[in-house]
Amino acid sequence: MTDAILQMGRQARAAAYRLAQLGSDQKNTILRAMAAALRHATPELLVANALDMAAAASRNLTPAMLDRLRLDEPRVEAMAAGIGQVATLPDPVGQIIGSWQRPNGIRIEQVRVPIGTIGIIYESRPNVTSDAAVLCFKTGNATILRGGSEAIHSNRAIAAALQAGGTAAGLPEHSIQLIPFTDRESVAVLAGMDRWLDLIIPRGGKGLIETVVSLARMPVIKHYEGICHLFADAHADLAMAVALTVDSKTQKCGVCNALETLLVHRDLAPGFLPCVAAALRAKGVELRGCDTTRAVLTDIAAATAADWRTEYLDLILSIKIVDSLDQAIAHINEYGSHHTDAIVTDDAATAGRFLREVDSACVFHNVSTRFADGGEFGFGAEIGISTDKLHARGPMGLRELTSYQYRVRGTGQTKGGKALSANG
Amino acid sequence: MTDAILQMGRQARAAAYRLAQLGSDQKNTILRAMAAALRHATPELLVANALDMAAAASRNLTPAMLDRLRLDEPRVEAMAAGIGQVATLPDPVGQIIGSWQRPNGIRIEQVRVPIGTIGIIYESRPNVTSDAAVLCFKTGNATILRGGSEAIHSNRAIAAALQAGGTAAGLPEHSIQLIPFTDRESVAVLAGMDRWLDLIIPRGGKGLIETVVSLARMPVIKHYEGICHLFADAHADLAMAVALTVDSKTQKCGVCNALETLLVHRDLAPGFLPCVAAALRAKGVELRGCDTTRAVLTDIAAATAADWRTEYLDLILSIKIVDSLDQAIAHINEYGSHHTDAIVTDDAATAGRFLREVDSACVFHNVSTRFADGGEFGFGAEIGISTDKLHARGPMGLRELTSYQYRVRGTGQTKGGKALSANG
């Protein structure tokens, strides 16, 4: 198995060199062919998925996991439509980030280029096979996909359709490879082959990410949890604070940009808490509060220390009353996951301090946390939301799947032939 | 020891939050105070360095290592002058990378912010203590420094001077911390504390970098070796090809952007090889060639397979004759270290293909490889030359020591209150 995976790595590197030379039009033609092939393969995809669903039935998967695993015609159509959409997006590769001339006459260009080879390690949702491979391909990267055992038949069928459709339209061989092994050892081999893989992106639960982080020798872009906060400041508009809290918590609660902890300034609490509690309860939200909160909302459960560090992904909200902006910021920086945090206030200076001092990828003023999303940011496509600070932070679009290169042109300049440099 | 290092990590995180809020003027004032303190501490630094030099004498260090370890008045002055220079550079923190408004009215700003906390693990040269800490501070990052045992007295004295001078001018406590332990275990503790360190930059030999890469849970920016190539194309100007080869190889041979392998187009070889060999030998360079090269230069040694993967850092050059541009590109992508590679040619199309298809951080046309340098690129300061593709590639200046954050301002927008989004 190790040799087979290393061989895929060598092949991916070779494919990456060919991919880097494709023009945008060629890539878009290939993308449209992949979309058509996926639509055409719908019957095969549904048969393959039925095998996975049958195996899942004997594995005690939760209803939510079964739903993530399931393919039907609308879901296949959504995958294919997603590919067509990616074909319409601007291609960042080849873009000149900056160019300048030095006093000695050399001319420097910083140009966007593909990263090279990207490993995607993911769980359950088979559409990741298509979504991730297509975004990596659009940006000229070769991908090695390693999905979970629960979706192996579906993943194989999707990859085969993309490869067949793409190849007929000029997709370089080995641009998109799916690892046929689903054991943990295959992750270890991938994570160790930094010669062949420039980047790994794990897509899945915290356990999977932890495993990849502890094994990987190459960079990993992590999409850890979203423990998102909303701080209702003393100078918040009451109605807006209620609306944004309810939207952030309940518009969709199982996602990383949903609200998990509500912080309330003590001066706002008496008027605000009863209103927001009523609105949240009307949506079925369970509330847990600090002692001060429970002095106002006497019938809610106590939040324990663990609550402040919990991503519920469910209709549960923890509430804490704070004495000041400083205390709100300190709580978020200490207990949050540096994903997305919002303030509701009419005071511009307070908002400014919150946006500057909260150490999160997305900091929002008078906006629902649910807008932390590549689509909402206007990126057109999203490979995920990075909780890292290096390379990519927050919503990741196509641009974040590129690197850059310095291309320098001169007329024979030598270092020895010029005046002494300080950097000698 | 573990607890002490973890405590330094916690302190660094707290310091980073304070550092992120300092204005550029405040930071520059602190930098000038650190420079003055370093100058003032020259006698103490020389005493401390004498202890390291005495210990080194009994340790069988090479003359080159002893030279790297040694401090004298000009070297201390150079460190202090370097700090003064950093104070004059533009501060990237707070720069708005982009800003745009969405159809729903929310306004998005992508703003440069410090990375946070950076660990620097380095060997021998004590000036790294000052250089790295100062560049990290200028960009609002807290640093934890872990130097080698051979320079521990010098490193302590330098860090103490920077801390004392800085603190008097308002440097937040724990902004610059030096780990007093120099054993391998201390590296393992640093590499494991991804909660407290956002990034590790190892500065030293391949063995050190390998160790950090295999242990680190957080991103590592690597400065691996530079196996740099120059390709003298069939359409090269002979005199320019000779001048650039000699400069790239001999202007300073112990550095990562020096030339290690010369590739020569077979059509150029008969006229070029004797000229370049004579010029290189006049500078004392030992030549090793492929069989075809040795048919022209009959008195040189044979290059073995290992030569193509060797960073000599010495007056040695391997030479290979290739049949085509394709073969040159393939050799570089296979055997090079993706650092800096140059072509000499008068043919623009050939140069264009070389620059696009060689997968290296710096690709040069008619320029000496020795210009791959932050100073030569106009960055003002350089923390190193990254051989990674993520976050920073090639010469790294201040900008590469920053991350970014999305600051979003709205007027109460909710996701549920708007038309259905495709990314919902």
Interface residues (C-beta under 8 A of the other chain):
Chain A: Y17 A20 Q21 W100 R102 I106 I108 I115 G116 D194 D198 L199 V213 S214 R217 P219 I221 D237 M240 A243 L244 V246 D247 T250 Q251 K252 N333 A351 L355 R356 E357 D359 S360 A361 C362 V363 F364 H365 N366 V367 S368 R370 F371 A372 D373 G374 G375 E376 F377 G378 E382 D388 K389 L390 H391 R393 G394 P395 S403 Y404 Q405 Y406 R407 V408 R409 G410 T411 G412 Q413 T414 K415 G416 G417 S421 A422 N423 G424
Chain B: Y17 A20 Q21 W100 R102 I106 I108 I115 G116 D194 D198 L199 V213 S214 R217 P219 I221 D237 M240 A243 L244 V246 D247 T250 Q251 K252 N333 A351 L355 R356 E357 D359 S360 A361 C362 V363 F364 H365 N366 V367 S368 R370 F371 A372 D373 G374 G375 E376 F377 G378 E382 D388 K389 L390 H391 R393 G394 P395 S403 Y404 Q405 Y406 R407 V408 R409 G410 T411 G412 Q413 T414 K415 G416 G417 S421 A422 N423 G424
